Amino acid sequence: MMPDLGKYAGAVLWSYAATIAVIVALVAVSLWRGAQVKRALREVEERQGKNG
């Protein structure tokens, strides 16, 4: 299933691993930041009496 990469196998596989790690990190940071913003918005709406 995997093509023969020859002497470049290490570099290619490390590049794939690094790319996947960066994508996972970006998704995690986006979800974490989204939760922060949602929580802050909820607090502002409660202070302004617009809950519900």
C-alpha positions, 0 to 999 in steps of 0.5 A: 500500500505504501510506495517505496520512498527509497532514501527519502523515506525518513524525511517524507514520513517525518514531514507527514508526522509534522504536518499531522501534528500541526493540524491536530494542534490547530484544531485543538487551539481553535476548539479551546479558543472557541470555548473561551469566547463562548464563555466570555459571551455568555458572561457578557450576556448575563451581565446585560440581562439578555440571558435566554 
